[in-house]
């Protein structure tokens, strides 16, 4: 299991989303106004190791 860390970031907007499956990857939809902008994705739930 991964250790939880504390992260402090500054930004302009926060959206909490659930990642959905797309092929062999995950997908998060954001507003079209975000296209071409830099974003950071932070994992909020632990990942179970296989």
MOTAVEN-V267206 format. One line per field, one symbol per residue. ss: DSSP state (@ for helix, = for strand, . for the rest). burial: b if it has 16 or more other ideal C-beta (glycine too) atoms within 10 Angstrom, else e. A space follows every 10 residues. Layout:
ss = ???
burial = ???
//
This chain:
ss = .......... .........= ==..===... .@@@...... ..........
burial = eeeeeeeeee eeeeeeeeee eeeeeeeeee eeeeeeeeee eeeeeeeeee
//
